Amino acid sequence: MNKIIIYASIYGSGKRYAMELSRMSGIPAYDYRDLKGMVDCDLLIWFGSLYAGGISGLSKTLKKINFKRIIIVTVGIADPDIEENRENIKAALKKQLPASVFEKAMVYNLRGAINYAELKPHHKIMMRLMYKMIIKKDPKTWTAEDRAFIETYDQNIDFVDFTKLADIRKAVIDCVYPT
């Protein structure tokens, strides 16, 4: 089976996960921006970062790759163990993917890292606006995601956990991907 790992990472968490899975599996990993022309594969393992309700590089990647099966791995700060966060990620995927791709995709959600000191100016502004918006609300109405955002705002946080790749590795190596 012809397999490929592609990642779209702005600050590096998605790339870190993709490169570790590549090391664990022997499957080559590439930055989606380095793809030249069309690529054909049986299984695409795609890692992409979550930003402002969207998933970086996903639409551009899908235009460059013909695949039979796809595993999508989202990487973000929001805790995927919280149901509301999983639903928000699912909604973002539904907006970006054709229904035929969304229905057959195997999806995993992992936590990434953020270092406010390294953010690009427009991302710093976005985060500051989000912080101000949340703190203006009554704290009794804050969601778990709001509380987590306030607690980690303007800090260097790293939630990357390579042990979370075990299920993905099993799906890729042992071919437990549903047909």
MODELLER restraints for C-alpha pairs under 7 A, 6 or more apart:
rsr = mdl.restraints
at = mdl.atoms
rsr.add(forms.Gaussian(group=physical.xy_distance, feature=features.Distance(at['CA:1:A'], at['CA:42:A']), mean=6.06, stdev=0.5))
rsr.add(forms.Gaussian(group=physical.xy_distance, feature=features.Distance(at['CA:2:A'], at['CA:41:A']), mean=5.23, stdev=0.5))
rsr.add(forms.Gaussian(group=physical.xy_distance, feature=features.Distance(at['CA:2:A'], at['CA:42:A']), mean=5.16, stdev=0.5))
rsr.add(forms.Gaussian(group=physical.xy_distance, feature=features.Distance(at['CA:2:A'], at['CA:43:A']), mean=6.47, stdev=0.5))
rsr.add(forms.Gaussian(group=physical.xy_distance, feature=features.Distance(at['CA:3:A'], at['CA:27:A']), mean=6.48, stdev=0.5))
rsr.add(forms.Gaussian(group=physical.xy_distance, feature=features.Distance(at['CA:3:A'], at['CA:41:A']), mean=5.85, stdev=0.5))
rsr.add(forms.Gaussian(group=physical.xy_distance, feature=features.Distance(at['CA:3:A'], at['CA:42:A']), mean=5.97, stdev=0.5))
rsr.add(forms.Gaussian(group=physical.xy_distance, feature=features.Distance(at['CA:3:A'], at['CA:43:A']), mean=4.75, stdev=0.5))
rsr.add(forms.Gaussian(group=physical.xy_distance, feature=features.Distance(at['CA:3:A'], at['CA:44:A']), mean=6.02, stdev=0.5))
rsr.add(forms.Gaussian(group=physical.xy_distance, feature=features.Distance(at['CA:4:A'], at['CA:27:A']), mean=6.02, stdev=0.5))
rsr.add(forms.Gaussian(group=physical.xy_distance, feature=features.Distance(at['CA:4:A'], at['CA:28:A']), mean=5.84, stdev=0.5))
rsr.add(forms.Gaussian(group=physical.xy_distance, feature=features.Distance(at['CA:4:A'], at['CA:29:A']), mean=6.38, stdev=0.5))
rsr.add(forms.Gaussian(group=physical.xy_distance, feature=features.Distance(at['CA:4:A'], at['CA:41:A']), mean=6.87, stdev=0.5))
rsr.add(forms.Gaussian(group=physical.xy_distance, feature=features.Distance(at['CA:4:A'], at['CA:43:A']), mean=6.53, stdev=0.5))
rsr.add(forms.Gaussian(group=physical.xy_distance, feature=features.Distance(at['CA:4:A'], at['CA:44:A']), mean=5.29, stdev=0.5))
rsr.add(forms.Gaussian(group=physical.xy_distance, feature=features.Distance(at['CA:4:A'], at['CA:45:A']), mean=6.14, stdev=0.5))
rsr.add(forms.Gaussian(group=physical.xy_distance, feature=features.Distance(at['CA:5:A'], at['CA:18:A']), mean=6.74, stdev=0.5))
rsr.add(forms.Gaussian(group=physical.xy_distance, feature=features.Distance(at['CA:5:A'], at['CA:27:A']), mean=6.68, stdev=0.5))
rsr.add(forms.Gaussian(group=physical.xy_distance, feature=features.Distance(at['CA:5:A'], at['CA:28:A']), mean=6.04, stdev=0.5))
rsr.add(forms.Gaussian(group=physical.xy_distance, feature=features.Distance(at['CA:5:A'], at['CA:29:A']), mean=4.42, stdev=0.5))
rsr.add(forms.Gaussian(group=physical.xy_distance, feature=features.Distance(at['CA:5:A'], at['CA:30:A']), mean=6.34, stdev=0.5))
rsr.add(forms.Gaussian(group=physical.xy_distance, feature=features.Distance(at['CA:5:A'], at['CA:44:A']), mean=6.09, stdev=0.5))
rsr.add(forms.Gaussian(group=physical.xy_distance, feature=features.Distance(at['CA:5:A'], at['CA:45:A']), mean=4.67, stdev=0.5))
rsr.add(forms.Gaussian(group=physical.xy_distance, feature=features.Distance(at['CA:5:A'], at['CA:46:A']), mean=5.81, stdev=0.5))
rsr.add(forms.Gaussian(group=physical.xy_distance, feature=features.Distance(at['CA:6:A'], at['CA:29:A']), mean=5.55, stdev=0.5))
rsr.add(forms.Gaussian(group=physical.xy_distance, feature=features.Distance(at['CA:6:A'], at['CA:30:A']), mean=4.94, stdev=0.5))
rsr.add(forms.Gaussian(group=physical.xy_distance, feature=features.Distance(at['CA:6:A'], at['CA:31:A']), mean=5.76, stdev=0.5))
rsr.add(forms.Gaussian(group=physical.xy_distance, feature=features.Distance(at['CA:6:A'], at['CA:32:A']), mean=5.75, stdev=0.5))
rsr.add(forms.Gaussian(group=physical.xy_distance, feature=features.Distance(at['CA:6:A'], at['CA:45:A']), mean=6.29, stdev=0.5))
rsr.add(forms.Gaussian(group=physical.xy_distance, feature=features.Distance(at['CA:6:A'], at['CA:46:A']), mean=4.92, stdev=0.5))
rsr.add(forms.Gaussian(group=physical.xy_distance, feature=features.Distance(at['CA:6:A'], at['CA:47:A']), mean=6.27, stdev=0.5))
rsr.add(forms.Gaussian(group=physical.xy_distance, feature=features.Distance(at['CA:7:A'], at['CA:14:A']), mean=6.35, stdev=0.5))
rsr.add(forms.Gaussian(group=physical.xy_distance, feature=features.Distance(at['CA:7:A'], at['CA:15:A']), mean=5.97, stdev=0.5))
rsr.add(forms.Gaussian(group=physical.xy_distance, feature=features.Distance(at['CA:7:A'], at['CA:18:A']), mean=6.38, stdev=0.5))
rsr.add(forms.Gaussian(group=physical.xy_distance, feature=features.Distance(at['CA:7:A'], at['CA:30:A']), mean=6.32, stdev=0.5))
rsr.add(forms.Gaussian(group=physical.xy_distance, feature=features.Distance(at['CA:7:A'], at['CA:31:A']), mean=5.09, stdev=0.5))
rsr.add(forms.Gaussian(group=physical.xy_distance, feature=features.Distance(at['CA:7:A'], at['CA:32:A']), mean=5.78, stdev=0.5))
rsr.add(forms.Gaussian(group=physical.xy_distance, feature=features.Distance(at['CA:7:A'], at['CA:46:A']), mean=5.69, stdev=0.5))
rsr.add(forms.Gaussian(group=physical.xy_distance, feature=features.Distance(at['CA:7:A'], at['CA:47:A']), mean=4.51, stdev=0.5))
rsr.add(forms.Gaussian(group=physical.xy_distance, feature=features.Distance(at['CA:7:A'], at['CA:48:A']), mean=5.72, stdev=0.5))
rsr.add(forms.Gaussian(group=physical.xy_distance, feature=features.Distance(at['CA:8:A'], at['CA:14:A']), mean=6.65, stdev=0.5))
rsr.add(forms.Gaussian(group=physical.xy_distance, feature=features.Distance(at['CA:8:A'], at['CA:31:A']), mean=6.07, stdev=0.5))
rsr.add(forms.Gaussian(group=physical.xy_distance, feature=features.Distance(at['CA:8:A'], at['CA:32:A']), mean=5.84, stdev=0.5))
rsr.add(forms.Gaussian(group=physical.xy_distance, feature=features.Distance(at['CA:8:A'], at['CA:47:A']), mean=6.28, stdev=0.5))
rsr.add(forms.Gaussian(group=physical.xy_distance, feature=features.Distance(at['CA:8:A'], at['CA:48:A']), mean=4.82, stdev=0.5))
rsr.add(forms.Gaussian(group=physical.xy_distance, feature=features.Distance(at['CA:8:A'], at['CA:49:A']), mean=6.54, stdev=0.5))
rsr.add(forms.Gaussian(group=physical.xy_distance, feature=features.Distance(at['CA:8:A'], at['CA:56:A']), mean=6.03, stdev=0.5))
rsr.add(forms.Gaussian(group=physical.xy_distance, feature=features.Distance(at['CA:8:A'], at['CA:57:A']), mean=5.37, stdev=0.5))
rsr.add(forms.Gaussian(group=physical.xy_distance, feature=features.Distance(at['CA:9:A'], at['CA:15:A']), mean=5.66, stdev=0.5))
rsr.add(forms.Gaussian(group=physical.xy_distance, feature=features.Distance(at['CA:9:A'], at['CA:48:A']), mean=6.14, stdev=0.5))
rsr.add(forms.Gaussian(group=physical.xy_distance, feature=features.Distance(at['CA:9:A'], at['CA:49:A']), mean=5.75, stdev=0.5))
rsr.add(forms.Gaussian(group=physical.xy_distance, feature=features.Distance(at['CA:13:A'], at['CA:112:A']), mean=5.18, stdev=0.5))
rsr.add(forms.Gaussian(group=physical.xy_distance, feature=features.Distance(at['CA:13:A'], at['CA:113:A']), mean=6.05, stdev=0.5))
rsr.add(forms.Gaussian(group=physical.xy_distance, feature=features.Distance(at['CA:13:A'], at['CA:160:A']), mean=6.92, stdev=0.5))
rsr.add(forms.Gaussian(group=physical.xy_distance, feature=features.Distance(at['CA:14:A'], at['CA:47:A']), mean=5.70, stdev=0.5))
rsr.add(forms.Gaussian(group=physical.xy_distance, feature=features.Distance(at['CA:14:A'], at['CA:48:A']), mean=5.84, stdev=0.5))
rsr.add(forms.Gaussian(group=physical.xy_distance, feature=features.Distance(at['CA:14:A'], at['CA:49:A']), mean=5.97, stdev=0.5))
rsr.add(forms.Gaussian(group=physical.xy_distance, feature=features.Distance(at['CA:14:A'], at['CA:75:A']), mean=5.87, stdev=0.5))
rsr.add(forms.Gaussian(group=physical.xy_distance, feature=features.Distance(at['CA:17:A'], at['CA:162:A']), mean=6.82, stdev=0.5))
rsr.add(forms.Gaussian(group=physical.xy_distance, feature=features.Distance(at['CA:18:A'], at['CA:29:A']), mean=6.51, stdev=0.5))
rsr.add(forms.Gaussian(group=physical.xy_distance, feature=features.Distance(at['CA:18:A'], at['CA:47:A']), mean=6.39, stdev=0.5))
rsr.add(forms.Gaussian(group=physical.xy_distance, feature=features.Distance(at['CA:19:A'], at['CA:29:A']), mean=6.31, stdev=0.5))
rsr.add(forms.Gaussian(group=physical.xy_distance, feature=features.Distance(at['CA:21:A'], at['CA:165:A']), mean=6.90, stdev=0.5))
rsr.add(forms.Gaussian(group=physical.xy_distance, feature=features.Distance(at['CA:21:A'], at['CA:169:A']), mean=6.91, stdev=0.5))
rsr.add(forms.Gaussian(group=physical.xy_distance, feature=features.Distance(at['CA:22:A'], at['CA:28:A']), mean=5.73, stdev=0.5))
rsr.add(forms.Gaussian(group=physical.xy_distance, feature=features.Distance(at['CA:22:A'], at['CA:29:A']), mean=5.92, stdev=0.5))
rsr.add(forms.Gaussian(group=physical.xy_distance, feature=features.Distance(at['CA:25:A'], at['CA:169:A']), mean=6.96, stdev=0.5))
rsr.add(forms.Gaussian(group=physical.xy_distance, feature=features.Distance(at['CA:25:A'], at['CA:173:A']), mean=6.87, stdev=0.5))
rsr.add(forms.Gaussian(group=physical.xy_distance, feature=features.Distance(at['CA:32:A'], at['CA:61:A']), mean=6.01, stdev=0.5))
rsr.add(forms.Gaussian(group=physical.xy_distance, feature=features.Distance(at['CA:37:A'], at['CA:64:A']), mean=6.53, stdev=0.5))
rsr.add(forms.Gaussian(group=physical.xy_distance, feature=features.Distance(at['CA:38:A'], at['CA:64:A']), mean=4.85, stdev=0.5))
rsr.add(forms.Gaussian(group=physical.xy_distance, feature=features.Distance(at['CA:38:A'], at['CA:65:A']), mean=5.59, stdev=0.5))
rsr.add(forms.Gaussian(group=physical.xy_distance, feature=features.Distance(at['CA:39:A'], at['CA:64:A']), mean=6.25, stdev=0.5))
rsr.add(forms.Gaussian(group=physical.xy_distance, feature=features.Distance(at['CA:39:A'], at['CA:65:A']), mean=4.71, stdev=0.5))
rsr.add(forms.Gaussian(group=physical.xy_distance, feature=features.Distance(at['CA:39:A'], at['CA:66:A']), mean=6.11, stdev=0.5))
rsr.add(forms.Gaussian(group=physical.xy_distance, feature=features.Distance(at['CA:40:A'], at['CA:65:A']), mean=5.81, stdev=0.5))
rsr.add(forms.Gaussian(group=physical.xy_distance, feature=features.Distance(at['CA:40:A'], at['CA:66:A']), mean=4.73, stdev=0.5))
rsr.add(forms.Gaussian(group=physical.xy_distance, feature=features.Distance(at['CA:40:A'], at['CA:67:A']), mean=5.97, stdev=0.5))
rsr.add(forms.Gaussian(group=physical.xy_distance, feature=features.Distance(at['CA:41:A'], at['CA:66:A']), mean=6.32, stdev=0.5))
rsr.add(forms.Gaussian(group=physical.xy_distance, feature=features.Distance(at['CA:41:A'], at['CA:67:A']), mean=4.97, stdev=0.5))
rsr.add(forms.Gaussian(group=physical.xy_distance, feature=features.Distance(at['CA:41:A'], at['CA:68:A']), mean=7.00, stdev=0.5))
rsr.add(forms.Gaussian(group=physical.xy_distance, feature=features.Distance(at['CA:42:A'], at['CA:67:A']), mean=5.20, stdev=0.5))
rsr.add(forms.Gaussian(group=physical.xy_distance, feature=features.Distance(at['CA:42:A'], at['CA:68:A']), mean=4.86, stdev=0.5))
rsr.add(forms.Gaussian(group=physical.xy_distance, feature=features.Distance(at['CA:42:A'], at['CA:69:A']), mean=6.08, stdev=0.5))
rsr.add(forms.Gaussian(group=physical.xy_distance, feature=features.Distance(at['CA:43:A'], at['CA:67:A']), mean=5.98, stdev=0.5))
rsr.add(forms.Gaussian(group=physical.xy_distance, feature=features.Distance(at['CA:43:A'], at['CA:68:A']), mean=6.09, stdev=0.5))
rsr.add(forms.Gaussian(group=physical.xy_distance, feature=features.Distance(at['CA:43:A'], at['CA:69:A']), mean=4.78, stdev=0.5))
rsr.add(forms.Gaussian(group=physical.xy_distance, feature=features.Distance(at['CA:43:A'], at['CA:70:A']), mean=5.59, stdev=0.5))
rsr.add(forms.Gaussian(group=physical.xy_distance, feature=features.Distance(at['CA:44:A'], at['CA:67:A']), mean=6.25, stdev=0.5))
rsr.add(forms.Gaussian(group=physical.xy_distance, feature=features.Distance(at['CA:44:A'], at['CA:69:A']), mean=6.32, stdev=0.5))
rsr.add(forms.Gaussian(group=physical.xy_distance, feature=features.Distance(at['CA:44:A'], at['CA:70:A']), mean=4.75, stdev=0.5))
rsr.add(forms.Gaussian(group=physical.xy_distance, feature=features.Distance(at['CA:44:A'], at['CA:71:A']), mean=6.22, stdev=0.5))
rsr.add(forms.Gaussian(group=physical.xy_distance, feature=features.Distance(at['CA:45:A'], at['CA:70:A']), mean=5.91, stdev=0.5))
rsr.add(forms.Gaussian(group=physical.xy_distance, feature=features.Distance(at['CA:45:A'], at['CA:71:A']), mean=4.74, stdev=0.5))
rsr.add(forms.Gaussian(group=physical.xy_distance, feature=features.Distance(at['CA:45:A'], at['CA:72:A']), mean=6.09, stdev=0.5))
rsr.add(forms.Gaussian(group=physical.xy_distance, feature=features.Distance(at['CA:46:A'], at['CA:71:A']), mean=6.11, stdev=0.5))
rsr.add(forms.Gaussian(group=physical.xy_distance, feature=features.Distance(at['CA:46:A'], at['CA:72:A']), mean=4.90, stdev=0.5))
rsr.add(forms.Gaussian(group=physical.xy_distance, feature=features.Distance(at['CA:46:A'], at['CA:73:A']), mean=5.90, stdev=0.5))
rsr.add(forms.Gaussian(group=physical.xy_distance, feature=features.Distance(at['CA:47:A'], at['CA:72:A']), mean=6.17, stdev=0.5))
rsr.add(forms.Gaussian(group=physical.xy_distance, feature=features.Distance(at['CA:47:A'], at['CA:73:A']), mean=4.66, stdev=0.5))
rsr.add(forms.Gaussian(group=physical.xy_distance, feature=features.Distance(at['CA:47:A'], at['CA:74:A']), mean=5.85, stdev=0.5))
rsr.add(forms.Gaussian(group=physical.xy_distance, feature=features.Distance(at['CA:48:A'], at['CA:55:A']), mean=6.01, stdev=0.5))
rsr.add(forms.Gaussian(group=physical.xy_distance, feature=features.Distance(at['CA:48:A'], at['CA:56:A']), mean=5.75, stdev=0.5))
rsr.add(forms.Gaussian(group=physical.xy_distance, feature=features.Distance(at['CA:48:A'], at['CA:57:A']), mean=6.78, stdev=0.5))
rsr.add(forms.Gaussian(group=physical.xy_distance, feature=features.Distance(at['CA:48:A'], at['CA:58:A']), mean=6.87, stdev=0.5))
rsr.add(forms.Gaussian(group=physical.xy_distance, feature=features.Distance(at['CA:48:A'], at['CA:73:A']), mean=6.37, stdev=0.5))
rsr.add(forms.Gaussian(group=physical.xy_distance, feature=features.Distance(at['CA:48:A'], at['CA:74:A']), mean=5.10, stdev=0.5))
rsr.add(forms.Gaussian(group=physical.xy_distance, feature=features.Distance(at['CA:48:A'], at['CA:75:A']), mean=5.97, stdev=0.5))
rsr.add(forms.Gaussian(group=physical.xy_distance, feature=features.Distance(at['CA:49:A'], at['CA:55:A']), mean=5.58, stdev=0.5))
rsr.add(forms.Gaussian(group=physical.xy_distance, feature=features.Distance(at['CA:49:A'], at['CA:56:A']), mean=5.52, stdev=0.5))
rsr.add(forms.Gaussian(group=physical.xy_distance, feature=features.Distance(at['CA:49:A'], at['CA:74:A']), mean=5.75, stdev=0.5))
rsr.add(forms.Gaussian(group=physical.xy_distance, feature=features.Distance(at['CA:49:A'], at['CA:75:A']), mean=4.65, stdev=0.5))
rsr.add(forms.Gaussian(group=physical.xy_distance, feature=features.Distance(at['CA:49:A'], at['CA:76:A']), mean=5.83, stdev=0.5))
rsr.add(forms.Gaussian(group=physical.xy_distance, feature=features.Distance(at['CA:50:A'], at['CA:56:A']), mean=6.40, stdev=0.5))
rsr.add(forms.Gaussian(group=physical.xy_distance, feature=features.Distance(at['CA:50:A'], at['CA:74:A']), mean=6.51, stdev=0.5))
rsr.add(forms.Gaussian(group=physical.xy_distance, feature=features.Distance(at['CA:50:A'], at['CA:75:A']), mean=5.93, stdev=0.5))
rsr.add(forms.Gaussian(group=physical.xy_distance, feature=features.Distance(at['CA:50:A'], at['CA:76:A']), mean=5.09, stdev=0.5))
rsr.add(forms.Gaussian(group=physical.xy_distance, feature=features.Distance(at['CA:53:A'], at['CA:92:A']), mean=5.97, stdev=0.5))
rsr.add(forms.Gaussian(group=physical.xy_distance, feature=features.Distance(at['CA:54:A'], at['CA:92:A']), mean=5.82, stdev=0.5))
rsr.add(forms.Gaussian(group=physical.xy_distance, feature=features.Distance(at['CA:59:A'], at['CA:96:A']), mean=6.59, stdev=0.5))
rsr.add(forms.Gaussian(group=physical.xy_distance, feature=features.Distance(at['CA:70:A'], at['CA:105:A']), mean=5.26, stdev=0.5))
rsr.add(forms.Gaussian(group=physical.xy_distance, feature=features.Distance(at['CA:70:A'], at['CA:106:A']), mean=6.51, stdev=0.5))
rsr.add(forms.Gaussian(group=physical.xy_distance, feature=features.Distance(at['CA:71:A'], at['CA:105:A']), mean=5.69, stdev=0.5))
rsr.add(forms.Gaussian(group=physical.xy_distance, feature=features.Distance(at['CA:71:A'], at['CA:106:A']), mean=4.74, stdev=0.5))
rsr.add(forms.Gaussian(group=physical.xy_distance, feature=features.Distance(at['CA:71:A'], at['CA:107:A']), mean=5.84, stdev=0.5))
rsr.add(forms.Gaussian(group=physical.xy_distance, feature=features.Distance(at['CA:72:A'], at['CA:105:A']), mean=6.65, stdev=0.5))
rsr.add(forms.Gaussian(group=physical.xy_distance, feature=features.Distance(at['CA:72:A'], at['CA:106:A']), mean=6.18, stdev=0.5))
rsr.add(forms.Gaussian(group=physical.xy_distance, feature=features.Distance(at['CA:72:A'], at['CA:107:A']), mean=4.80, stdev=0.5))
rsr.add(forms.Gaussian(group=physical.xy_distance, feature=features.Distance(at['CA:72:A'], at['CA:108:A']), mean=6.27, stdev=0.5))
rsr.add(forms.Gaussian(group=physical.xy_distance, feature=features.Distance(at['CA:73:A'], at['CA:107:A']), mean=5.85, stdev=0.5))
rsr.add(forms.Gaussian(group=physical.xy_distance, feature=features.Distance(at['CA:73:A'], at['CA:108:A']), mean=4.71, stdev=0.5))
rsr.add(forms.Gaussian(group=physical.xy_distance, feature=features.Distance(at['CA:73:A'], at['CA:109:A']), mean=5.60, stdev=0.5))
rsr.add(forms.Gaussian(group=physical.xy_distance, feature=features.Distance(at['CA:74:A'], at['CA:108:A']), mean=6.36, stdev=0.5))
rsr.add(forms.Gaussian(group=physical.xy_distance, feature=features.Distance(at['CA:74:A'], at['CA:109:A']), mean=4.78, stdev=0.5))
rsr.add(forms.Gaussian(group=physical.xy_distance, feature=features.Distance(at['CA:74:A'], at['CA:110:A']), mean=6.03, stdev=0.5))
rsr.add(forms.Gaussian(group=physical.xy_distance, feature=features.Distance(at['CA:75:A'], at['CA:109:A']), mean=6.08, stdev=0.5))
rsr.add(forms.Gaussian(group=physical.xy_distance, feature=features.Distance(at['CA:75:A'], at['CA:110:A']), mean=4.85, stdev=0.5))
rsr.add(forms.Gaussian(group=physical.xy_distance, feature=features.Distance(at['CA:75:A'], at['CA:111:A']), mean=5.39, stdev=0.5))
rsr.add(forms.Gaussian(group=physical.xy_distance, feature=features.Distance(at['CA:75:A'], at['CA:112:A']), mean=5.47, stdev=0.5))
rsr.add(forms.Gaussian(group=physical.xy_distance, feature=features.Distance(at['CA:76:A'], at['CA:110:A']), mean=6.56, stdev=0.5))
rsr.add(forms.Gaussian(group=physical.xy_distance, feature=features.Distance(at['CA:76:A'], at['CA:111:A']), mean=4.98, stdev=0.5))
rsr.add(forms.Gaussian(group=physical.xy_distance, feature=features.Distance(at['CA:76:A'], at['CA:112:A']), mean=4.90, stdev=0.5))
rsr.add(forms.Gaussian(group=physical.xy_distance, feature=features.Distance(at['CA:77:A'], at['CA:111:A']), mean=5.29, stdev=0.5))
rsr.add(forms.Gaussian(group=physical.xy_distance, feature=features.Distance(at['CA:77:A'], at['CA:112:A']), mean=5.31, stdev=0.5))
rsr.add(forms.Gaussian(group=physical.xy_distance, feature=features.Distance(at['CA:77:A'], at['CA:113:A']), mean=6.29, stdev=0.5))
rsr.add(forms.Gaussian(group=physical.xy_distance, feature=features.Distance(at['CA:78:A'], at['CA:85:A']), mean=6.48, stdev=0.5))
rsr.add(forms.Gaussian(group=physical.xy_distance, feature=features.Distance(at['CA:78:A'], at['CA:111:A']), mean=6.65, stdev=0.5))
rsr.add(forms.Gaussian(group=physical.xy_distance, feature=features.Distance(at['CA:78:A'], at['CA:145:A']), mean=6.58, stdev=0.5))
rsr.add(forms.Gaussian(group=physical.xy_distance, feature=features.Distance(at['CA:79:A'], at['CA:85:A']), mean=6.67, stdev=0.5))
rsr.add(forms.Gaussian(group=physical.xy_distance, feature=features.Distance(at['CA:79:A'], at['CA:111:A']), mean=6.34, stdev=0.5))
rsr.add(forms.Gaussian(group=physical.xy_distance, feature=features.Distance(at['CA:80:A'], at['CA:86:A']), mean=5.45, stdev=0.5))
rsr.add(forms.Gaussian(group=physical.xy_distance, feature=features.Distance(at['CA:80:A'], at['CA:109:A']), mean=5.96, stdev=0.5))
rsr.add(forms.Gaussian(group=physical.xy_distance, feature=features.Distance(at['CA:80:A'], at['CA:110:A']), mean=6.66, stdev=0.5))
rsr.add(forms.Gaussian(group=physical.xy_distance, feature=features.Distance(at['CA:94:A'], at['CA:102:A']), mean=6.46, stdev=0.5))
rsr.add(forms.Gaussian(group=physical.xy_distance, feature=features.Distance(at['CA:111:A'], at['CA:159:A']), mean=5.51, stdev=0.5))
rsr.add(forms.Gaussian(group=physical.xy_distance, feature=features.Distance(at['CA:111:A'], at['CA:160:A']), mean=5.80, stdev=0.5))
rsr.add(forms.Gaussian(group=physical.xy_distance, feature=features.Distance(at['CA:112:A'], at['CA:158:A']), mean=6.32, stdev=0.5))
rsr.add(forms.Gaussian(group=physical.xy_distance, feature=features.Distance(at['CA:112:A'], at['CA:159:A']), mean=5.23, stdev=0.5))
rsr.add(forms.Gaussian(group=physical.xy_distance, feature=features.Distance(at['CA:112:A'], at['CA:160:A']), mean=4.93, stdev=0.5))
rsr.add(forms.Gaussian(group=physical.xy_distance, feature=features.Distance(at['CA:113:A'], at['CA:157:A']), mean=5.45, stdev=0.5))
rsr.add(forms.Gaussian(group=physical.xy_distance, feature=features.Distance(at['CA:113:A'], at['CA:158:A']), mean=4.08, stdev=0.5))
rsr.add(forms.Gaussian(group=physical.xy_distance, feature=features.Distance(at['CA:113:A'], at['CA:159:A']), mean=5.52, stdev=0.5))
rsr.add(forms.Gaussian(group=physical.xy_distance, feature=features.Distance(at['CA:113:A'], at['CA:160:A']), mean=6.32, stdev=0.5))
rsr.add(forms.Gaussian(group=physical.xy_distance, feature=features.Distance(at['CA:114:A'], at['CA:156:A']), mean=5.76, stdev=0.5))
rsr.add(forms.Gaussian(group=physical.xy_distance, feature=features.Distance(at['CA:114:A'], at['CA:157:A']), mean=5.33, stdev=0.5))
rsr.add(forms.Gaussian(group=physical.xy_distance, feature=features.Distance(at['CA:114:A'], at['CA:158:A']), mean=6.39, stdev=0.5))
rsr.add(forms.Gaussian(group=physical.xy_distance, feature=features.Distance(at['CA:115:A'], at['CA:155:A']), mean=6.27, stdev=0.5))
rsr.add(forms.Gaussian(group=physical.xy_distance, feature=features.Distance(at['CA:115:A'], at['CA:156:A']), mean=4.19, stdev=0.5))
rsr.add(forms.Gaussian(group=physical.xy_distance, feature=features.Distance(at['CA:115:A'], at['CA:157:A']), mean=6.32, stdev=0.5))
rsr.add(forms.Gaussian(group=physical.xy_distance, feature=features.Distance(at['CA:116:A'], at['CA:154:A']), mean=5.34, stdev=0.5))
rsr.add(forms.Gaussian(group=physical.xy_distance, feature=features.Distance(at['CA:116:A'], at['CA:155:A']), mean=6.00, stdev=0.5))
rsr.add(forms.Gaussian(group=physical.xy_distance, feature=features.Distance(at['CA:116:A'], at['CA:156:A']), mean=6.25, stdev=0.5))
rsr.add(forms.Gaussian(group=physical.xy_distance, feature=features.Distance(at['CA:131:A'], at['CA:150:A']), mean=6.76, stdev=0.5))
rsr.add(forms.Gaussian(group=physical.xy_distance, feature=features.Distance(at['CA:134:A'], at['CA:146:A']), mean=6.61, stdev=0.5))
rsr.add(forms.Gaussian(group=physical.xy_distance, feature=features.Distance(at['CA:170:A'], at['CA:176:A']), mean=6.97, stdev=0.5))
rsr.add(forms.Gaussian(group=physical.xy_distance, feature=features.Distance(at['CA:171:A'], at['CA:177:A']), mean=5.39, stdev=0.5))
